[in-house]
Amino acid sequence: MYCNQCGKEITDTDRFCNACGAALSGSASTDVSRPISNNNSPLPPASNKSLSDDFVYGGFWWRFLAYLIDAIILSIGYWLVALVFGFNGWLFWGADYKYWAAAGVTIVVIYTVLTFIAPWLYYALMESSKFQGTIGKWALKMRVADEEGKQITFARATGRYFAKILSSLTLGIGYIMVAFTERKQGLHDILARTIILKSK
C-alpha cells in the first residue's frame, strides 16, 4: 500500500504515514504498481523541514539586489586591475615603443579575461561551492540549488551562467519571468533546472 499524499510505502496497520504524517484512514492506495502522489513539484512535500520550513523561493527584487552587490564587487576587481596596469604603464613612460606594444597586447588579454572569463568563474565556482551562491546571494541569505534543493555541480552552474545570455536576448523578459513564475525561476533557471532558495 502507498500513501496518497506523498507516495511512500505503508502497511495496512498504519494509521498515519511515517513520511508525511497524513492520516491514512481511507486515503491509502492499494495499487502496488505505481504509488499515487498529489505532489507534482520536484521539491519534497511541505513536511520536509530542510526546505519548506526553512526556505522560500528567492523573489525578483532580492535577486536583483544580490546582482547589484556582485556587480559592485566585480567592478572593484576591474578597477584594481586597471589601476595596476595603469601604474605599470606610467613606469614605462618614455620607454621604447616595444614596451608599449607589449603593454597593449597584455591589456587586451587582461580585458578579455576580465570581461568573459572572470565573471563566469566567479558565478560558476561560487554557486557550485559549499556556499551555493555568490557573495551577493550569500549576503542576502540566498542559495542556488537544483529543483530538489541540492547543491549543483560546476557544469550546471556554468550552463546556468551562459543561459543568462538567452534571458538577456529576450529584452530582459527571461529575468522578469522570476516575478511571475510559480517557483520564481527565470528563463536561465528553467533551462538549467535550478531554483533560488532564501532563508526565512
TAMOZI-V997517 format. One record per run of one state. SS is the DSSP state (~ for helix, > for strand, _ for the rest). FROM is the first residue (numbers start at 0). LEN is the number of residues. If there is no record, write none. Layout:
ss->SS from->FROM len->LEN
ss->SS from->FROM len->LEN
//
This chain:
ss->_ from->0 len->1
ss->> from->1 len->2
ss->_ from->3 len->5
ss->> from->8 len->1
ss->_ from->9 len->6
ss->> from->15 len->1
ss->_ from->16 len->6
ss->> from->22 len->1
ss->_ from->23 len->4
ss->> from->27 len->2
ss->_ from->29 len->19
ss->~ from->48 len->5
ss->_ from->53 len->1
ss->> from->54 len->3
ss->_ from->57 len->2
ss->~ from->59 len->32
ss->_ from->91 len->5
ss->~ from->96 len->31
ss->_ from->127 len->7
ss->~ from->134 len->5
ss->_ from->139 len->2
ss->> from->141 len->5
ss->_ from->146 len->7
ss->~ from->153 len->16
ss->_ from->169 len->3
ss->~ from->172 len->7
ss->_ from->179 len->7
ss->~ from->186 len->6
ss->_ from->192 len->1
ss->> from->193 len->6
ss->_ from->199 len->1
//
